[in-house]
Amino acid sequence: MRHIKKHMHFKILSTVLIAALLLPSLLCGCGQKSTNDSDLTKVTLNEVAHSIFYAPMYVAIEEGYFTDEGINLELVTGYGADKTMTALLTGEADIGFMGSEASIYTYLQGAQDYAVNFAQLTQRAGNFLVSRTPIDDFHWDMLKGTYVLGGRKGGMPQMVFEYILKMNNIDPDTDLTIDTSIDFGSTAAAFAGAREGDAGYADFTVEFEPHATSLETQQTGYIVASLGVDSGYVPYTAFSARKSYIDEHPEVLLAFTKALQKGMDYVASHSADEIASVIKPQFPETELDTITTIVARYQAQDTWKKDLVFTEDSFMLLQNILLEAGELENYVPYEDLVNNTFSEQVN
């Protein structure tokens, strides 16, 4: 029997009708590419965020690997796993790219044509803890009694943050205050704009790139810890498609996965300078030196997998994090939510 806690904050199915009314807004993504070549198969990919954290995917786009595999890829940014999953379930997106906890939530909510993960991209968290002031010798106990801007409750960034706190014997509910109310992608601006004495003035914020480095560049924040390093290997983001799409378009997903693997191979065999130069068009507002710094940081902490296979051990770790966070009561079947048919063929 499938169980899920009533307080769960991920309300996918309840937002489907609303999403259907807001389809034009879902199509306003970053890095959108188009072609009139009728020989290519149109595939719409909805990504949870547009971040250098996902460099292998952008390499595959910029190097033309998807085109080489016969795919005309349209990239749309969802700005949150809930929105990306909604786009996937409504059929507005063919493929979703987000934290795999989203697929577990929708499965437990009883979706019939639920999302199945078919390729895992990142194996570490991609966010960083940013302090209001420089700290030379940071340790996690320093967070006790502080105010921190976190992520959405039930989302992967927030759960990994809480996972690290608990590993360091810190109670997320009583030892500090974590603000989970700010929209995805808006925490950096909120952190930088707050003034001492304001109600939302935070001591720390948890940020993805390029926001973390941007705060440092502006000297409004200082990176003191990597959640990716301190949490260990975690299946952070993966590609998924509806069961029906997998059944009906296996050749498209195989071609898509082949292109992705070429991107993975590229980042595994090239320098940060080379990778940054390739993906620079995806981040026109970010300086090349900044992109290079961020790529080098992700390379150093072994962020990207060498292949796209989503192992059962990784899926079990993900569920353990969900259980620890109080977002899951019972394990769900690995074989229902992970399909390695394509990733194993291109490995």
Secondary structure as a PSIPRED ss2 file (coil, helix, strand):
# PSIPRED VFORMAT (PSIPRED V4.0)

   1 M C   1.000  0.000  0.000
   2 R C   1.000  0.000  0.000
   3 H C   1.000  0.000  0.000
   4 I C   1.000  0.000  0.000
   5 K C   1.000  0.000  0.000
   6 K C   1.000  0.000  0.000
   7 H C   1.000  0.000  0.000
   8 M C   1.000  0.000  0.000
   9 H C   1.000  0.000  0.000
  10 F C   1.000  0.000  0.000
  11 K C   1.000  0.000  0.000
  12 I C   1.000  0.000  0.000
  13 L H   0.000  1.000  0.000
  14 S H   0.000  1.000  0.000
  15 T H   0.000  1.000  0.000
  16 V H   0.000  1.000  0.000
  17 L H   0.000  1.000  0.000
  18 I H   0.000  1.000  0.000
  19 A H   0.000  1.000  0.000
  20 A H   0.000  1.000  0.000
  21 L H   0.000  1.000  0.000
  22 L C   1.000  0.000  0.000
  23 L H   0.000  1.000  0.000
  24 P H   0.000  1.000  0.000
  25 S H   0.000  1.000  0.000
  26 L H   0.000  1.000  0.000
  27 L C   1.000  0.000  0.000
  28 C C   1.000  0.000  0.000
  29 G C   1.000  0.000  0.000
  30 C C   1.000  0.000  0.000
  31 G C   1.000  0.000  0.000
  32 Q C   1.000  0.000  0.000
  33 K C   1.000  0.000  0.000
  34 S C   1.000  0.000  0.000
  35 T C   1.000  0.000  0.000
  36 N C   1.000  0.000  0.000
  37 D C   1.000  0.000  0.000
  38 S C   1.000  0.000  0.000
  39 D C   1.000  0.000  0.000
  40 L C   1.000  0.000  0.000
  41 T E   0.000  0.000  1.000
  42 K E   0.000  0.000  1.000
  43 V E   0.000  0.000  1.000
  44 T E   0.000  0.000  1.000
  45 L E   0.000  0.000  1.000
  46 N E   0.000  0.000  1.000
  47 E E   0.000  0.000  1.000
  48 V C   1.000  0.000  0.000
  49 A C   1.000  0.000  0.000
  50 H C   1.000  0.000  0.000
  51 S C   1.000  0.000  0.000
  52 I H   0.000  1.000  0.000
  53 F H   0.000  1.000  0.000
  54 Y H   0.000  1.000  0.000
  55 A H   0.000  1.000  0.000
  56 P H   0.000  1.000  0.000
  57 M H   0.000  1.000  0.000
  58 Y H   0.000  1.000  0.000
  59 V H   0.000  1.000  0.000
  60 A H   0.000  1.000  0.000
  61 I H   0.000  1.000  0.000
  62 E H   0.000  1.000  0.000
  63 E C   1.000  0.000  0.000
  64 G C   1.000  0.000  0.000
  65 Y H   0.000  1.000  0.000
  66 F H   0.000  1.000  0.000
  67 T H   0.000  1.000  0.000
  68 D H   0.000  1.000  0.000
  69 E C   1.000  0.000  0.000
  70 G C   1.000  0.000  0.000
  71 I E   0.000  0.000  1.000
  72 N E   0.000  0.000  1.000
  73 L E   0.000  0.000  1.000
  74 E E   0.000  0.000  1.000
  75 L E   0.000  0.000  1.000
  76 V E   0.000  0.000  1.000
  77 T E   0.000  0.000  1.000
  78 G C   1.000  0.000  0.000
  79 Y C   1.000  0.000  0.000
  80 G C   1.000  0.000  0.000
  81 A H   0.000  1.000  0.000
  82 D H   0.000  1.000  0.000
  83 K H   0.000  1.000  0.000
  84 T H   0.000  1.000  0.000
  85 M H   0.000  1.000  0.000
  86 T H   0.000  1.000  0.000
  87 A H   0.000  1.000  0.000
  88 L H   0.000  1.000  0.000
  89 L H   0.000  1.000  0.000
  90 T C   1.000  0.000  0.000
  91 G C   1.000  0.000  0.000
  92 E C   1.000  0.000  0.000
  93 A C   1.000  0.000  0.000
  94 D C   1.000  0.000  0.000
  95 I E   0.000  0.000  1.000
  96 G E   0.000  0.000  1.000
  97 F E   0.000  0.000  1.000
  98 M E   0.000  0.000  1.000
  99 G C   1.000  0.000  0.000
 100 S C   1.000  0.000  0.000
 101 E H   0.000  1.000  0.000
 102 A H   0.000  1.000  0.000
 103 S H   0.000  1.000  0.000
 104 I H   0.000  1.000  0.000
 105 Y H   0.000  1.000  0.000
 106 T H   0.000  1.000  0.000
 107 Y H   0.000  1.000  0.000
 108 L H   0.000  1.000  0.000
 109 Q C   1.000  0.000  0.000
 110 G C   1.000  0.000  0.000
 111 A C   1.000  0.000  0.000
 112 Q C   1.000  0.000  0.000
 113 D C   1.000  0.000  0.000
 114 Y C   1.000  0.000  0.000
 115 A E   0.000  0.000  1.000
 116 V E   0.000  0.000  1.000
 117 N E   0.000  0.000  1.000
 118 F E   0.000  0.000  1.000
 119 A E   0.000  0.000  1.000
 120 Q E   0.000  0.000  1.000
 121 L E   0.000  0.000  1.000
 122 T E   0.000  0.000  1.000
 123 Q C   1.000  0.000  0.000
 124 R C   1.000  0.000  0.000
 125 A C   1.000  0.000  0.000
 126 G C   1.000  0.000  0.000
 127 N C   1.000  0.000  0.000
 128 F E   0.000  0.000  1.000
 129 L E   0.000  0.000  1.000
 130 V E   0.000  0.000  1.000
 131 S E   0.000  0.000  1.000
 132 R C   1.000  0.000  0.000
 133 T C   1.000  0.000  0.000
 134 P C   1.000  0.000  0.000
 135 I C   1.000  0.000  0.000
 136 D C   1.000  0.000  0.000
 137 D C   1.000  0.000  0.000
 138 F C   1.000  0.000  0.000
 139 H C   1.000  0.000  0.000
 140 W H   0.000  1.000  0.000
 141 D H   0.000  1.000  0.000
 142 M H   0.000  1.000  0.000
 143 L H   0.000  1.000  0.000
 144 K C   1.000  0.000  0.000
 145 G C   1.000  0.000  0.000
 146 T C   1.000  0.000  0.000
 147 Y E   0.000  0.000  1.000
 148 V E   0.000  0.000  1.000
 149 L E   0.000  0.000  1.000
 150 G C   1.000  0.000  0.000
 151 G C   1.000  0.000  0.000
 152 R C   1.000  0.000  0.000
 153 K C   1.000  0.000  0.000
 154 G C   1.000  0.000  0.000
 155 G C   1.000  0.000  0.000
 156 M H   0.000  1.000  0.000
 157 P H   0.000  1.000  0.000
 158 Q H   0.000  1.000  0.000
 159 M H   0.000  1.000  0.000
 160 V H   0.000  1.000  0.000
 161 F H   0.000  1.000  0.000
 162 E H   0.000  1.000  0.000
 163 Y H   0.000  1.000  0.000
 164 I H   0.000  1.000  0.000
 165 L H   0.000  1.000  0.000
 166 K H   0.000  1.000  0.000
 167 M H   0.000  1.000  0.000
 168 N C   1.000  0.000  0.000
 169 N C   1.000  0.000  0.000
 170 I C   1.000  0.000  0.000
 171 D C   1.000  0.000  0.000
 172 P C   1.000  0.000  0.000
 173 D C   1.000  0.000  0.000
 174 T C   1.000  0.000  0.000
 175 D C   1.000  0.000  0.000
 176 L C   1.000  0.000  0.000
 177 T E   0.000  0.000  1.000
 178 I E   0.000  0.000  1.000
 179 D E   0.000  0.000  1.000
 180 T C   1.000  0.000  0.000
 181 S C   1.000  0.000  0.000
 182 I C   1.000  0.000  0.000
 183 D C   1.000  0.000  0.000
 184 F C   1.000  0.000  0.000
 185 G C   1.000  0.000  0.000
 186 S C   1.000  0.000  0.000
 187 T H   0.000  1.000  0.000
 188 A H   0.000  1.000  0.000
 189 A H   0.000  1.000  0.000
 190 A H   0.000  1.000  0.000
 191 F H   0.000  1.000  0.000
 192 A H   0.000  1.000  0.000
 193 G H   0.000  1.000  0.000
 194 A C   1.000  0.000  0.000
 195 R C   1.000  0.000  0.000
 196 E C   1.000  0.000  0.000
 197 G C   1.000  0.000  0.000
 198 D C   1.000  0.000  0.000
 199 A C   1.000  0.000  0.000
 200 G C   1.000  0.000  0.000
 201 Y C   1.000  0.000  0.000
 202 A C   1.000  0.000  0.000
 203 D C   1.000  0.000  0.000
 204 F E   0.000  0.000  1.000
 205 T E   0.000  0.000  1.000
 206 V E   0.000  0.000  1.000
 207 E E   0.000  0.000  1.000
 208 F C   1.000  0.000  0.000
 209 E C   1.000  0.000  0.000
 210 P C   1.000  0.000  0.000
 211 H H   0.000  1.000  0.000
 212 A H   0.000  1.000  0.000
 213 T H   0.000  1.000  0.000
 214 S H   0.000  1.000  0.000
 215 L H   0.000  1.000  0.000
 216 E H   0.000  1.000  0.000
 217 T H   0.000  1.000  0.000
 218 Q C   1.000  0.000  0.000
 219 Q C   1.000  0.000  0.000
 220 T C   1.000  0.000  0.000
 221 G C   1.000  0.000  0.000
 222 Y E   0.000  0.000  1.000
 223 I E   0.000  0.000  1.000
 224 V E   0.000  0.000  1.000
 225 A E   0.000  0.000  1.000
 226 S E   0.000  0.000  1.000
 227 L H   0.000  1.000  0.000
 228 G H   0.000  1.000  0.000
 229 V H   0.000  1.000  0.000
 230 D H   0.000  1.000  0.000
 231 S H   0.000  1.000  0.000
 232 G C   1.000  0.000  0.000
 233 Y C   1.000  0.000  0.000
 234 V C   1.000  0.000  0.000
 235 P C   1.000  0.000  0.000
 236 Y C   1.000  0.000  0.000
 237 T E   0.000  0.000  1.000
 238 A E   0.000  0.000  1.000
 239 F E   0.000  0.000  1.000
 240 S E   0.000  0.000  1.000
 241 A E   0.000  0.000  1.000
 242 R E   0.000  0.000  1.000
 243 K H   0.000  1.000  0.000
 244 S H   0.000  1.000  0.000
 245 Y H   0.000  1.000  0.000
 246 I H   0.000  1.000  0.000
 247 D H   0.000  1.000  0.000
 248 E H   0.000  1.000  0.000
 249 H C   1.000  0.000  0.000
 250 P H   0.000  1.000  0.000
 251 E H   0.000  1.000  0.000
 252 V H   0.000  1.000  0.000
 253 L H   0.000  1.000  0.000
 254 L H   0.000  1.000  0.000
 255 A H   0.000  1.000  0.000
 256 F H   0.000  1.000  0.000
 257 T H   0.000  1.000  0.000
 258 K H   0.000  1.000  0.000
 259 A H   0.000  1.000  0.000
 260 L H   0.000  1.000  0.000
 261 Q H   0.000  1.000  0.000
 262 K H   0.000  1.000  0.000
 263 G H   0.000  1.000  0.000
 264 M H   0.000  1.000  0.000
 265 D H   0.000  1.000  0.000
 266 Y H   0.000  1.000  0.000
 267 V H   0.000  1.000  0.000
 268 A H   0.000  1.000  0.000
 269 S H   0.000  1.000  0.000
 270 H C   1.000  0.000  0.000
 271 S C   1.000  0.000  0.000
 272 A H   0.000  1.000  0.000
 273 D H   0.000  1.000  0.000
 274 E H   0.000  1.000  0.000
 275 I H   0.000  1.000  0.000
 276 A H   0.000  1.000  0.000
 277 S H   0.000  1.000  0.000
 278 V H   0.000  1.000  0.000
 279 I H   0.000  1.000  0.000
 280 K H   0.000  1.000  0.000
 281 P H   0.000  1.000  0.000
 282 Q H   0.000  1.000  0.000
 283 F C   1.000  0.000  0.000
 284 P C   1.000  0.000  0.000
 285 E C   1.000  0.000  0.000
 286 T C   1.000  0.000  0.000
 287 E C   1.000  0.000  0.000
 288 L H   0.000  1.000  0.000
 289 D H   0.000  1.000  0.000
 290 T H   0.000  1.000  0.000
 291 I H   0.000  1.000  0.000
 292 T H   0.000  1.000  0.000
 293 T H   0.000  1.000  0.000
 294 I H   0.000  1.000  0.000
 295 V H   0.000  1.000  0.000
 296 A H   0.000  1.000  0.000
 297 R H   0.000  1.000  0.000
 298 Y H   0.000  1.000  0.000
 299 Q H   0.000  1.000  0.000
 300 A H   0.000  1.000  0.000
 301 Q C   1.000  0.000  0.000
 302 D C   1.000  0.000  0.000
 303 T C   1.000  0.000  0.000
 304 W E   0.000  0.000  1.000
 305 K C   1.000  0.000  0.000
 306 K C   1.000  0.000  0.000
 307 D C   1.000  0.000  0.000
 308 L C   1.000  0.000  0.000
 309 V C   1.000  0.000  0.000
 310 F C   1.000  0.000  0.000
 311 T C   1.000  0.000  0.000
 312 E H   0.000  1.000  0.000
 313 D H   0.000  1.000  0.000
 314 S H   0.000  1.000  0.000
 315 F H   0.000  1.000  0.000
 316 M H   0.000  1.000  0.000
 317 L H   0.000  1.000  0.000
 318 L H   0.000  1.000  0.000
 319 Q H   0.000  1.000  0.000
 320 N H   0.000  1.000  0.000
 321 I H   0.000  1.000  0.000
 322 L H   0.000  1.000  0.000
 323 L H   0.000  1.000  0.000
 324 E H   0.000  1.000  0.000
 325 A C   1.000  0.000  0.000
 326 G C   1.000  0.000  0.000
 327 E C   1.000  0.000  0.000
 328 L C   1.000  0.000  0.000
 329 E C   1.000  0.000  0.000
 330 N C   1.000  0.000  0.000
 331 Y C   1.000  0.000  0.000
 332 V C   1.000  0.000  0.000
 333 P C   1.000  0.000  0.000
 334 Y H   0.000  1.000  0.000
 335 E H   0.000  1.000  0.000
 336 D H   0.000  1.000  0.000
 337 L H   0.000  1.000  0.000
 338 V E   0.000  0.000  1.000
 339 N C   1.000  0.000  0.000
 340 N C   1.000  0.000  0.000
 341 T H   0.000  1.000  0.000
 342 F H   0.000  1.000  0.000
 343 S H   0.000  1.000  0.000
 344 E H   0.000  1.000  0.000
 345 Q H   0.000  1.000  0.000
 346 V H   0.000  1.000  0.000
 347 N C   1.000  0.000  0.000
